[in-house]
Amino acid sequence: MYEATVIEDDILKSVGLELMFCTPQKCHNADGITTIELARRLGIKTEIVRKKLKILFDIGIIRVVGINPKLWKFDDYYFQRMDTEDPYFRLLSDFENVDFTKYFEY
């Protein structure tokens, strides 16, 4: 039941993918993105984004830099070493319904 919840969590996937494709040029700070900046970019309430960031941080997919403000950054190294059967790995690597144009605007 818990695994199905992870797979169906579109907001968690949106937050994870936004961090995965976040480059220093797309953020105000080269070290990462703030919770507020991420919430505005996704159009989601800050409290919800904060909860999703906590989930991703607890499993090790993202790192935090700084204290005030916290800057969030995707951890490619850990993500590439995750078990392919992990529900979070499958959630973030399922690109079937993902519109990549919003991540790669030139």
C-alpha positions in Angstrom: 0.0 0.0 0.0 2.8 2.4 0.8 4.5 1.7 -2.5 1.4 2.5 -4.4 1.2 5.9 -2.6 4.7 6.7 -3.7 4.0 5.8 -7.3 0.9 7.9 -7.5 2.4 11.0 -5.8 2.5 13.5 -8.7 3.6 16.4 -6.5 6.5 14.4 -5.2 7.5 13.6 -8.8 7.2 17.2 -9.9 9.4 18.4 -7.0 11.9 15.7 -7.6 12.1 16.3 -11.4 12.3 20.0 -11.0 15.3 19.5 -8.7 16.8 16.9 -11.0 16.8 19.3 -14.0 17.6 22.5 -12.0 20.8 24.1 -13.2 22.7 26.9 -11.5 21.6 29.2 -14.4 17.9 28.7 -13.6 18.2 29.6 -9.8 19.0 32.8 -8.0 21.8 31.0 -6.2 24.3 28.6 -7.9 24.3 26.3 -4.8 20.6 25.3 -5.2 17.0 26.4 -5.0 15.0 27.6 -2.1 11.7 26.1 -1.0 9.9 29.4 -1.9 11.5 29.6 -5.3 10.6 26.0 -6.0 7.0 26.4 -4.8 6.5 29.5 -7.1 8.0 27.7 -10.1 5.7 24.7 -9.6 2.6 26.7 -8.5 2.2 24.6 -5.3 1.8 25.8 -1.7 5.1 26.2 0.2 3.9 23.9 3.0 3.3 21.0 0.5 6.6 21.6 -1.2 8.4 21.6 2.2 6.9 18.2 3.1 7.9 16.7 -0.3 11.4 18.1 0.1 11.6 16.4 3.6 10.6 13.0 2.0 13.3 13.3 -0.7 15.9 14.5 1.8 15.1 11.6 4.2 15.8 9.0 1.5 18.9 10.8 0.3 17.9 11.9 -3.2 18.5 15.6 -2.4 21.0 17.6 -0.3 20.6 20.8 1.6 23.2 23.6 1.6 23.1 26.3 4.2 20.8 27.1 7.0 19.0 30.4 6.3 17.9 30.1 3.5 18.1 26.4 2.9 19.2 25.6 -0.6 18.1 22.3 -2.1 20.1 20.4 -4.6 19.6 17.0 -6.4 22.1 14.3 -5.5 22.9 12.6 -8.8 25.5 10.4 -7.2 23.1 8.8 -4.7 20.3 8.6 -7.3 22.4 6.7 -9.8 23.3 4.1 -7.1 19.7 3.5 -5.9 18.2 0.1 -6.4 16.1 0.1 -9.6 13.2 -1.6 -7.7 13.1 1.2 -5.2 9.6 3.0 -5.5 11.2 6.4 -5.4 13.7 5.6 -8.1 10.9 4.2 -10.3 8.8 7.3 -9.6 11.6 9.7 -10.7 12.8 7.7 -13.6 9.3 7.2 -15.2 9.4 9.8 -18.0 6.3 8.5 -19.8 4.1 11.5 -19.1 6.8 14.2 -18.6 6.9 17.3 -20.7 10.7 18.1 -21.0 10.2 21.4 -22.7 9.6 23.1 -19.3 13.0 21.9 -18.1 14.9 22.7 -21.3 13.8 26.2 -22.3 16.4 27.9 -24.4 
